Amino acid sequence: MNRTTRYWVRRILMLVMVALVGIAIYQTVADDGKKKNVEVEKTAPDFQLQTLDGETLKLSDLRGKVVLLNFWATWCKPCRDEMPAIQNVYDKHQDKGLVVVGVNIAETQVAVSGFARQLNLKFPIVLDKERKVTERYGIGPIPSSLFIDKQGKVVRKVNGQMNEGQIEGYVLEALSK
């Protein structure tokens, strides 16, 4: 290859790399604009998803109750470790108006049903098969939980695993509003 050819090959490769970097930056900025992040003290976005029983659960139908919305997956060890604590708090406070909704992210009904049976989970579990609710809520790491008061406002958002004491404290905070 002569000197002139090498010169043009380098220039073309440089232009292609600059174009690819530009496209990557554009997509990142465009995606950030689409991803909504649910804010504390704002109304939780409504959604409608199927439960494991085939029923339809709509968040707005739960107004008047405190809702713990927990985003999780069966393969997530912290999610698995957190579930018994969530169930215990639900058992303790459901008669005071607490509803727990487990939002499973993109897994099959069979896998989720087996998981729920294995851990003896009694609260409603909905299937976010296409991740639309997960994306709408701006969920990144899992488990992630939102505590929603009786008026439908988010009072707390927690990323990561919680212990039973934390869950109960956040539930009591939401119940007192």
C-alpha positions as a LaTeX table, in Angstrom:
\begin{tabular}{lrrr}
\hline
Residue & $x$ (\AA) & $y$ (\AA) & $z$ (\AA) \\
\hline
Met1 & 0.00 & 0.00 & 0.00 \\
Asn2 & 1.42 & 3.35 & $-0.95$ \\
Arg3 & 1.57 & 6.43 & 1.26 \\
Thr4 & $-1.50$ & 8.16 & $-0.27$ \\
Thr5 & $-3.71$ & 5.09 & 0.17 \\
Arg6 & $-2.66$ & 4.69 & 3.83 \\
Tyr7 & $-3.42$ & 8.37 & 4.40 \\
Trp8 & $-6.99$ & 8.03 & 3.08 \\
Val9 & $-7.63$ & 4.71 & 4.87 \\
Arg10 & $-6.63$ & 6.33 & 8.19 \\
Arg11 & $-8.84$ & 9.36 & 7.52 \\
Ile12 & $-11.84$ & 7.19 & 6.63 \\
Leu13 & $-11.34$ & 5.02 & 9.73 \\
Met14 & $-11.09$ & 8.16 & 11.87 \\
Leu15 & $-14.35$ & 9.52 & 10.40 \\
Val16 & $-16.12$ & 6.19 & 11.01 \\
Met17 & $-14.94$ & 6.16 & 14.65 \\
Val18 & $-16.05$ & 9.77 & 15.20 \\
Ala19 & $-19.45$ & 8.94 & 13.66 \\
Leu20 & $-19.87$ & 5.88 & 15.92 \\
Val21 & $-19.00$ & 7.88 & 19.03 \\
Gly22 & $-21.48$ & 10.56 & 17.96 \\
Ile23 & $-24.22$ & 7.96 & 17.47 \\
Ala24 & $-23.50$ & 6.41 & 20.88 \\
Ile25 & $-23.69$ & 9.80 & 22.59 \\
Tyr26 & $-26.92$ & 10.66 & 20.79 \\
Gln27 & $-28.54$ & 7.35 & 21.79 \\
Thr28 & $-27.51$ & 7.82 & 25.41 \\
Val29 & $-28.99$ & 11.30 & 25.54 \\
Ala30 & $-32.16$ & 10.18 & 23.70 \\
Asp31 & $-32.63$ & 7.18 & 26.04 \\
Asp32 & $-32.18$ & 9.36 & 29.13 \\
Gly33 & $-34.97$ & 11.57 & 27.87 \\
Lys34 & $-37.33$ & 8.59 & 27.57 \\
Lys35 & $-36.52$ & 7.03 & 30.93 \\
Lys36 & $-38.75$ & 8.48 & 33.58 \\
Asn37 & $-37.52$ & 8.57 & 37.11 \\
Val38 & $-40.25$ & 8.44 & 39.71 \\
Glu39 & $-39.75$ & 11.17 & 42.29 \\
Val40 & $-40.61$ & 11.19 & 45.97 \\
Glu41 & $-43.70$ & 13.30 & 46.78 \\
Lys42 & $-45.00$ & 12.88 & 43.22 \\
Thr43 & $-47.94$ & 10.69 & 42.24 \\
Ala44 & $-46.87$ & 7.19 & 41.25 \\
Pro45 & $-47.57$ & 6.54 & 37.55 \\
Asp46 & $-50.55$ & 4.27 & 37.04 \\
Phe47 & $-50.11$ & 0.88 & 35.41 \\
Gln48 & $-52.07$ & $-2.26$ & 34.74 \\
Leu49 & $-50.47$ & $-5.73$ & 34.77 \\
Gln50 & $-51.57$ & $-9.36$ & 35.00 \\
Thr51 & $-51.21$ & $-11.20$ & 38.30 \\
Leu52 & $-50.06$ & $-14.79$ & 38.61 \\
Asp53 & $-53.76$ & $-15.72$ & 38.96 \\
Gly54 & $-54.56$ & $-14.13$ & 35.59 \\
Glu55 & $-56.38$ & $-11.19$ & 37.17 \\
Thr56 & $-55.64$ & $-7.60$ & 36.20 \\
Leu57 & $-54.13$ & $-5.35$ & 38.86 \\
Lys58 & $-54.30$ & $-1.59$ & 38.33 \\
Leu59 & $-52.28$ & 0.60 & 40.70 \\
Ser60 & $-54.91$ & 3.35 & 40.80 \\
Asp61 & $-57.43$ & 0.80 & 42.15 \\
Leu62 & $-55.29$ & 0.60 & 45.30 \\
Arg63 & $-55.81$ & 4.29 & 46.27 \\
Gly64 & $-56.75$ & 4.57 & 49.91 \\
Lys65 & $-54.19$ & 1.90 & 50.82 \\
Val66 & $-50.45$ & 2.08 & 51.43 \\
Val67 & $-48.61$ & 0.22 & 48.68 \\
Leu68 & $-45.16$ & $-1.33$ & 48.77 \\
Leu69 & $-44.18$ & $-1.79$ & 45.14 \\
Asn70 & $-41.22$ & $-4.18$ & 44.94 \\
Phe71 & $-39.37$ & $-4.78$ & 41.64 \\
Trp72 & $-37.52$ & $-8.10$ & 41.55 \\
Ala73 & $-36.50$ & $-11.23$ & 39.62 \\
Thr74 & $-36.15$ & $-14.89$ & 40.63 \\
Trp75 & $-32.45$ & $-15.01$ & 39.68 \\
Cys76 & $-31.61$ & $-12.07$ & 41.99 \\
Lys77 & $-30.18$ & $-13.37$ & 45.30 \\
Pro78 & $-30.82$ & $-10.12$ & 47.26 \\
Cys79 & $-34.43$ & $-10.24$ & 45.98 \\
Arg80 & $-34.79$ & $-13.82$ & 47.24 \\
Asp81 & $-33.26$ & $-12.89$ & 50.61 \\
Glu82 & $-35.56$ & $-9.86$ & 50.99 \\
Met83 & $-38.86$ & $-11.63$ & 50.19 \\
Pro84 & $-39.45$ & $-13.33$ & 53.57 \\
Ala85 & $-39.03$ & $-9.96$ & 55.33 \\
Ile86 & $-41.52$ & $-8.34$ & 52.95 \\
Gln87 & $-43.97$ & $-11.19$ & 53.56 \\
Asn88 & $-43.60$ & $-10.83$ & 57.35 \\
Val89 & $-44.29$ & $-7.07$ & 57.23 \\
Tyr90 & $-47.24$ & $-7.67$ & 54.90 \\
Asp91 & $-48.70$ & $-10.26$ & 57.30 \\
Lys92 & $-48.30$ & $-7.83$ & 60.18 \\
His93 & $-49.78$ & $-4.72$ & 58.52 \\
Gln94 & $-52.20$ & $-5.81$ & 55.80 \\
Asp95 & $-55.14$ & $-5.30$ & 58.17 \\
Lys96 & $-54.01$ & $-1.66$ & 58.57 \\
Gly97 & $-54.27$ & $-1.03$ & 54.83 \\
Leu98 & $-50.91$ & $-2.25$ & 53.49 \\
Val99 & $-50.81$ & $-3.87$ & 50.07 \\
Val100 & $-47.59$ & $-5.35$ & 48.74 \\
Val101 & $-47.28$ & $-5.71$ & 44.98 \\
Gly102 & $-44.33$ & $-7.71$ & 43.74 \\
Val103 & $-43.43$ & $-6.64$ & 40.20 \\
Asn104 & $-41.52$ & $-9.44$ & 38.52 \\
Ile105 & $-39.33$ & $-8.25$ & 35.68 \\
Ala106 & $-39.49$ & $-10.16$ & 32.38 \\
Glu107 & $-39.78$ & $-13.76$ & 33.57 \\
Thr108 & $-42.20$ & $-16.55$ & 32.75 \\
Gln109 & $-45.31$ & $-17.21$ & 34.77 \\
Val110 & $-44.08$ & $-20.75$ & 35.49 \\
Ala111 & $-40.76$ & $-19.56$ & 36.96 \\
Val112 & $-42.41$ & $-16.83$ & 39.04 \\
Ser113 & $-45.18$ & $-19.16$ & 40.31 \\
Gly114 & $-42.61$ & $-21.72$ & 41.44 \\
Phe115 & $-40.60$ & $-19.03$ & 43.21 \\
Ala116 & $-43.70$ & $-17.65$ & 44.97 \\
Arg117 & $-44.78$ & $-21.14$ & 46.05 \\
Gln118 & $-41.29$ & $-21.99$ & 47.31 \\
Leu119 & $-41.15$ & $-18.85$ & 49.49 \\
Asn120 & $-44.85$ & $-19.05$ & 50.45 \\
Leu121 & $-45.57$ & $-15.53$ & 49.19 \\
Lys122 & $-49.18$ & $-14.44$ & 49.74 \\
Phe123 & $-49.13$ & $-10.87$ & 48.38 \\
Pro124 & $-50.06$ & $-10.09$ & 44.77 \\
Ile125 & $-47.35$ & $-10.61$ & 42.17 \\
Val126 & $-47.65$ & $-9.04$ & 38.74 \\
Leu127 & $-45.71$ & $-9.86$ & 35.60 \\
Asp128 & $-43.93$ & $-7.02$ & 33.80 \\
Lys129 & $-43.02$ & $-9.25$ & 30.85 \\
Glu130 & $-42.08$ & $-6.42$ & 28.50 \\
Arg131 & $-40.42$ & $-4.26$ & 31.21 \\
Lys132 & $-42.70$ & $-1.32$ & 30.40 \\
Val133 & $-43.53$ & $-0.56$ & 34.04 \\
Thr134 & $-39.92$ & $-1.12$ & 35.08 \\
Glu135 & $-38.77$ & 1.40 & 32.47 \\
Arg136 & $-41.55$ & 3.86 & 33.27 \\
Tyr137 & $-40.49$ & 3.84 & 36.92 \\
Gly138 & $-36.80$ & 4.23 & 36.05 \\
Ile139 & $-35.81$ & 1.06 & 37.88 \\
Gly140 & $-32.13$ & 0.24 & 37.63 \\
Pro141 & $-30.69$ & $-2.15$ & 40.21 \\
Ile142 & $-32.93$ & $-4.74$ & 41.79 \\
Pro143 & $-34.42$ & $-5.20$ & 44.20 \\
Ser144 & $-35.94$ & $-1.72$ & 44.15 \\
Ser145 & $-38.95$ & $-0.69$ & 46.19 \\
Leu146 & $-41.32$ & 2.23 & 46.30 \\
Phe147 & $-43.53$ & 3.08 & 49.25 \\
Ile148 & $-46.73$ & 4.80 & 48.13 \\
Asp149 & $-49.13$ & 6.54 & 50.54 \\
Lys150 & $-52.95$ & 6.36 & 50.55 \\
Gln151 & $-53.18$ & 9.35 & 48.19 \\
Gly152 & $-50.97$ & 7.59 & 45.59 \\
Lys153 & $-47.84$ & 9.67 & 46.24 \\
Val154 & $-44.39$ & 8.09 & 46.47 \\
Val155 & $-43.06$ & 8.66 & 49.99 \\
Arg156 & $-39.83$ & 6.69 & 49.61 \\
Lys157 & $-37.79$ & 4.91 & 46.94 \\
Val158 & $-35.18$ & 2.35 & 47.99 \\
Asn159 & $-32.64$ & 0.73 & 45.66 \\
Gly160 & $-31.17$ & $-2.47$ & 47.03 \\
Gln161 & $-32.04$ & $-5.08$ & 49.60 \\
Met162 & $-33.81$ & $-4.08$ & 52.81 \\
Asn163 & $-34.08$ & $-5.89$ & 56.10 \\
Glu164 & $-37.35$ & $-6.40$ & 57.97 \\
Gly165 & $-36.77$ & $-3.46$ & 60.32 \\
Gln166 & $-36.22$ & $-1.07$ & 57.43 \\
Ile167 & $-39.29$ & $-2.32$ & 55.57 \\
Glu168 & $-41.47$ & $-1.99$ & 58.65 \\
Gly169 & $-40.17$ & 1.51 & 59.39 \\
Tyr170 & $-40.90$ & 2.67 & 55.83 \\
Val171 & $-44.36$ & 1.07 & 55.92 \\
Leu172 & $-45.16$ & 2.79 & 59.23 \\
Glu173 & $-43.95$ & 6.09 & 57.75 \\
Ala174 & $-46.29$ & 5.67 & 54.77 \\
Leu175 & $-49.21$ & 4.55 & 56.97 \\
Ser176 & $-48.84$ & 7.67 & 59.12 \\
Lys177 & $-49.30$ & 10.04 & 56.14 \\
\hline
\end{tabular}
